[in-house]
């Protein structure tokens, strides 16, 4: 679904101006210019899009797999007089979206990873246990839910998912508790799952015991790490020389993937017998951030969700894009394998 036009985001009947985490730093690295084209690959509430459009007489292609985010962006689309195009799509397909809009190359791409504040705040989406809701967690409208995974995954697979994607040290105990509980009936709500997890996690932290498990299930249900690997490669391909790629990550796994991708693309590669040596060995990116940019105390005080954010940025060189692009991913069964009952 695509739309073109102008406006500011209207939520629940009124305008809401979303201030994205590390928004000022992201805008500074993108440095929007008149006549340029940018991709906001994770539109959400439209904070980055609004900032880019307000900084220059440029165009923005905004992408989100969440249909409700695209629908909420209608006012923003209309108020900018044709400078904004919205696309309901996964950001791994950002290159084809840009080409479909008539742009073979763009001047900048921004990725704000993870779940949006709006998704967390909507109990019916099932991303959070703060309010009870269906155990869904899907960013889009298609595919299996978190409840389907919890119902079908073996104890071993649940433990691996929770350990690798949630970095939960008590993953085996959590998986064991889930399997025991589901024998008495399906686990269908966020509150029910959180109540099952809590006794299995021994922690003195202020973080709720279910936090890491919910994070792991969300990442798995939405295949977020693979999406990130493909999205980074797509951005490398679609950026013109001098174009900027800015990524804000909130999860250590995501940030490590971004760091590895930037490091690989910004250094010379070993010669390949399958491609011209000179071209293959040239870096396709130039690092703009030797260390990640993090929020200051003021931003964290205004928005506690910003505390784990890290921003990394790079500039596209004139060298050809590197082949491949999928950074090493955790070894886990696919969503289809688990829900299809083949494990």
C-alpha positions, -999 to 999 in steps of 0.1 A, spaced: 0 0 0 15 34 -10 3 69 -6 16 103 -17 9 138 -3 16 159 29 9 165 67 17 158 103 8 126 121 -27 125 136 -32 100 164 -64 94 183 -81 124 167 -53 150 172 -18 159 161 10 141 179 46 152 172 69 123 179 105 131 189 127 102 178 155 89 200 188 106 190 168 126 164 192 156 163 222 135 159 206 114 131 196 146 113 231 160 116 246 129 100 220 128 72 224 165 65 194 169 43 198 190 12 173 206 -12 164 184 -41 176 152 -25 158 120 -17 159 101 16 144 69 29 130 67 64 130 29 65 112 26 98 85 53 96 67 46 129 52 78 142 70 99 116 95 117 137 125 113 115 104 119 84 91 151 97 126 163 108 141 155 73 112 172 54 115 202 77 153 206 72 153 209 34 132 210 3 137 173 -3 117 142 -7 112 113 17 102 77 10 89 63 43 85 26 48 68 6 75 55 -30 76 28 -19 102 -3 -9 83 -16 13 112 16 34 110 11 40 73 -26 49 79 -17 73 106 8 90 83 -19 102 59 -21 137 74 17 140 74 17 129 38 -10 155 27 6 184 45 39 181 26 25 186 -8 38 155 -26 73 155 -10 64 123 10 55 89 -2 45 61 22 49 24 15 36 -5 36 66 -28 32 94 -45 50 126 -24 51 146 -53 37 129 -44 4 138 -7 6 158 -8 -26 129 -21 -47 105 4 -30 129 33 -41 131 19 -76 93 16 -78 91 52 -68 114 61 -97 147 65 -77 176 43 -87 197 58 -60 190 80 -29 210 104 -8 203 89 27 187 61 46 178 61 83 169 30 103 154 32 138 153 -4 149 131 -24 172 95 -18 184 80 16 183 65 35 213 31 33 197 33 -4 193 44 -8 230 15 14 241 -12 -5 223 -22 -34 245 -40 -52 216 -7 -56 197 7 -78 225 42 -63 226 42 -55 263 30 -70 295 23 -37 312 -13 -40 300 -29 -73 293 -36 -81 257 -34 -109 232 0 -126 228 5 -113 192 37 -92 187 35 -91 149 46 -58 134 27 -66 103 -7 -83 99 5 -116 85 21 -148 98 22 -167 131 19 -149 164 39 -151 196 11 -173 210 17 -197 181 54 -199 189 48 -204 226 23 -232 218 44 -251 192 81 -247 200 99 -275 217 114 -268 251 149 -268 235 139 -244 208 122 -221 233 153 -220 254 176 -213 225 153 -185 212 151 -169 246 189 -173 253 201 -161 219 177 -133 211 168 -122 246 202 -129 262 183 -144 292 206 -164 315 176 -183 329 163 -193 295 161 -230 303 141 -224 334 118 -201 315 113 -226 286 106 -253 312 80 -232 329 63 -224 296 61 -260 285 47 -271 319 21 -243 319 9 -249 283 1 -285 292 -28 -272 313 -41 -250 285 -30 -225 258 -11 -193 268 -30 -166 249 -23 -133 267 7 -111 276 -2 -111 313 -5 -149 315 29 -154 299 45 -128 321 31 -145 352 45 -178 341 80 -164 334 84 -143 366 89 -172 391 115 -188 367 138 -158 366 158 -150 397 169 -114 395 176 -84 416 173 -60 387 146 -33 384 138 -48 350 107 -70 350 117 -108 348 97 -112 316 114 -84 297 141 -104 279 118 -133 270 92 -109 255 121 -92 236 133 -126 222 98 -137 211 92 -103 194 125 -105 175 118 -141 165 82 -136 154 92 -107 132 125 -122 120 141 -89 129 178 -99 127 174 -113 92 155 -82 82 183 -60 95 210 -80 76 190 -77 44 181 -40 50 217 -30 56 227 -46 23 198 -30 5 208 4 18 244 -1 6 231 -9 -29 206 20 -31 228 48 -17 246 70 -42 283 80 -36 283 105 -7 249 92 6 246 86 43 233 55 62 223 62 98 212 34 121 198 36 157 198 3 176 184 -5 210 194 -41 213 230 -54 217 225 -81 190 213 -55 165 241 -30 174 268 -58 170 254 -66 136 254 -30 125 290 -25 139 302 -57 120 285 -46 88 300 -12 89 335 -26 98 334 -51 69 322 -26 44 347 2 54 378 -20 51 395 -35 21 384 -70 13 406 -99 3 409 -105 -34 384 -128 -50 389 -150 -80 352 -145 -89 354 -107 -93 379 -80 -104 405 -76 -76 407 -38 -77 369 -33 -74 362 -60 -49 388 -49 -24 377 -12 -22 356 -2 8 320 6 0 314 27 32 334 53 51 327 53 88 314 86 103 312 72 138 343 55 152 323 49 184 285 49 187 266 81 196 245 76 227 218 98 243 229 123 269 214 124 304 188 149 294 174 128 266 173 97 289 155 117 316 129 128 290 125 94 275 138 64 295 134 41 265 164 60 250 188 46 276 201 17 255 201 35 221 233 36 200 237 55 167 261 45 140 266 63 107 285 58 75 289 74 41 287 55 8 319 56 -14 321 53 -51 331 16 -49 307 -11 -60 285 -26 -33 299 -58 -18 284 -91 -27 262 -109 -2 251 -90 28 237 -114 54 257 -109 85 262 -141 106 229 -148 122 221 -169 153 215 -206 145 178 -210 151 149 -228 135 128 -207 112 93 -195 123 78 -217 96 97 -248 110 84 -242 145 48 -234 138 47 -260 110 55 -286 136 85 -300 118 108 -299 149 
